[in-house]
Amino acid sequence: MPQRLPITNNWAEKTIQDFYSNQLKQQVSQEYPHLPEQNLNILIDQQWQKFKEENRQLLESQTSQLTQQYKEIFQQEDGTPYLLGIDPYYYYRQTEYVLKNGFPGTSVKTGMLWDDYRLAPLGREAEWNFHHWFAAWWHRFLNLFGDFSLMFTFFYVGTVFSALTVIPGFFIGRRISNNNAGGFFAAMLLAVSVFFVSRTTGESSDTDVYAVFFPVLIAWLFLEAMSAHNKKSKLIWISLAGLMTGVFAFAWTGWWFIATFVVATLGLNIIYKLSLKLLEHKKLSLALKSSELLSQFYILFTYLLSGSLFVSLFTSVNQFIRVVLGPFKFLKLKAVAVGTYWPNIRTTVAELNVASFNNVLEQLGGKWFLALAILVVIALLFIKNKNGKREAYPSIFIAIWVVSALFATTKGVRFILQATPIFAIAVGSLLGLVWGYGSYWISKEIKLNSIATKIILFILLSLLLIQPIKEGHSQAFNSVSSMNDGWYGALTKIKQETPQDIIITSWWDFGHWFKAIADRPVTFDGGTQTPWGAYWVGRSLLTADERLSVGIIRMLNCGQNKAFEELDTVLNDTPQSIELLNKIVRVNRDSAANLLKTSGLNTEQAQIILQYTHCNNPPADYYITSEDMVGKAGVWGHFGSWDFNRAVMHKETRQLPRPQATQLLTNNFKLSQQEAEKIHSEVISTDADRWIASWPGFLTRIGSCNRVNEETIHCSTTFQDKPITVVIGINSLNARLGNTNITPNSLVYATPDDVREKVFDGERVGISVVLIPDGNNEYKFLLADPLQAAGMFTRLFFLEGQGLKCFSKFDDRRQFDSQRIITWKVDYDCLQENKVFFQ
């Protein structure tokens, strides 16, 4: 469905209706100027309905044309839609490598596959992955029947596995409920699950589909092994489960969870059966020799053997250990400042934001889905299978998966995906059980025809699917690519008009786009969210020092974080190394060498550092500032303002008793006893992320200012749901809030040659004002955190680069929703002139 972009038709209809409705409103308002608003709206609606009826063909034609225009915003020139999401472009690029080079990388270095476009200029090791392997095969296969672009064929990779997922889902539902109705309900609920649709159809070319397809497939193979009637069949089924576990490990890094569930279920089932046999035989030796218990050991051993074999074959020998270690590493997923002084970027990844439990349940189908999942766990403990025996393993398996999946959602919303299949299967199976037992009971007790009873009950139960189907359809219907002609044009210009060896620097979010569309290396991307990259790029955006900003960019383009690594090897003091690097990157090579020597480095050590901070002929850099980064400013500002001294304090004292902690703080940081006690109290009582660095962002959108007289302007906006007016003197450059004596922290303003910041004394409100010239002696403004107000992003994006010497504008364009994308070429020599205002 996203391939057809059906939502664009709704956009077109609404745009046209709004256009004509506004015209009708003007006409009606002129005819009836004193008509109450409610009556006016009724009359406008009547006029619109009449106009629509009389001009149906015209409206249909205009809607069709506008729909096509909207679609073209999200399509290449040949009509192929852009891939949905961001991460798919990484695998798209890797698939291009496979088709072009025969391996998923740009080169081979010392026998290793290498991708020179990531963490440029160093690059990083490239690895084979099921996704780009299958995508390359799929592309070649489809092109046997036509001439299709890679973007077209790649779009359908996730769709294929989404469709295939319902097959094992059906068989699991049928196995648990012992009827086809259970299979149907389980498969249908799985297919239309909102979160599954959003993560597969919504980003149809990403790897998320494997997080559902393979667990469901492995679960089905496991359940077939457990219910098989003979030893040979059991071992074949469980060996296939081991094989698919290996393929899953090749496809998705979080593969271990389903293997852990299988092993845990087998272990608990063995304990359960052993307990029953001990009650029966009274002797452990006799209990262990029972054929029923031995078959469980055979299945467990075969799964461990086949799983470890295929995981090792498809990935590496060490990977299978994740079945045991994976859960423990998962618990520390978002730990901050625990093992390192660098920030943990995972704390700000949107997919790892934590949703409320109610929101999680809503994504999974509502509270009644949880109730039904619990009910099926209980019901399966009492229901006999076809052999007349009660088995605990279905309940154990479902319970482990449900509980673990719900716990996983406390680590981030992306893990709702792991809960999706088991909830769909559990509820679908329960509906199958209700259908099977309910139709039997009704036909027996009420003496109704058996077939009629089954049909009627099936129809009634199917009514429960209406809402999930509508929600799933709505999710797919509204799916649209975040890539559009604006971004595609900006990146295509870089591809066509810049040398091949340039590097693109921006925040990491769209790094995969930059590599795939601009065909250029990047500083970092969504798969290489390095702590140092987050700090240095965030620092380059946040700092008000242009020389520091461009010095950081040059350092990254000389060797990423190599300068820090080499310097810290000598100093063995992370805060001191960071502080020194922030000093040397902003000055020339000779001055930097002197600073290094003053800090205790010899000539040889200094030269090693300088080759990574002031290398000869660093790659040219194109620096992208885009409107989405305004909303993300708190995040990159957080990393850019990371306080390494505070990180050390937190890491080294958070688990120490108060006397030892205060002694360490007074000795190492030259604090008084009172200051040390205060800091230790903060460390043990405040979230590490919030204590180490703030989250400085932009507080309002751009607002307008009204001129009161030649000297004074009033700039009004809404801040924290309250109206606020800043009174600014154009000549005096004084500013205050309304009629009070309270001032902002600072006023950032443009001069004919530069941008300056005036810092105020006295009672301050904790925000800064950025004053933006708007031509004809008019002004706009916005409110920002004081750390952001005079920063490089503010100057580049909001103040058009006014007065900057180290950046020249390469491209400036708007997307269909008017959001800007500005690309700057970095000048390491800082010889540019940017005089934008007051000309």
Secondary structure, DSSP 4 states (H G I P E B T S, - for coil): -GGG-THHHHHHHHHHHHHHHHHHHHHHHHH-TT--HHHHHHHHHHHHHHHHHHTHHHHHHHHHHHHHHHHHHTB-TTSPBPPSSSTHHHHHHHHHHHHHHSSSSSEEETTEEEETTSSTTT-EE----HHHHHHHHHHHHHTTSS---HHHHHHTHHHHHHHHHHHHHHHHHHHHHTSHHHHHHHHHHHHH-HHHHHHHTTTTTSGGGHHHHHHHHHHHHHHHHHH-SSHHHHHHHHHHHHHHHHHHHHH-TTTHHHHHHHHHHHHHHHHHHHHHHHHHHS-HHHHHT-HHHHHHHHHHHHHHHHHHHHHHHHT-GGGGGHHHHHHHHHHTTT--SSS-SS--GGGG-GGGPPPPHHHHHHHHT-HHHHHHHHHHHHHHHH-B-TTS-B-SHHHHHHHHHHHHHHHHGGG-GGGHHHHHHHHHHHHHHHHHHHHHHHHHHHHHHS---HHHHHHHHHHHHHGGGHHHHHHHHHHHHT---S--HHHHHHHHHHHHHS-TT-EEES-GGGHHHIIIII---BS--TT---HHHHHHHHHHHH-S-HHHHHHHHHHHHHHTTHHHHHHHHHH--HHHHHHHHHHHTTS-HHHHHHHHHHTT--HHHHHHHHHHHS-SSPPPEEEEEETHHHHTHHHHHHHHT--HHHHHHHHHHTTS-HHHHHHHHHHHH---HHHHHHHHHHHHHS-HHHHH-----B-S--EEEEE-SSSEEEEEEEETTEEEEEEEETTT--EEETTSS-B-SEEEEE-SS-EEEEEP-SSB-S-EEEEEE-STT-EEEEEE-HHHHTSHHIIIIISTTTT-SSEEEEEEEE-TTS-EEEEEEE-TT-------S--
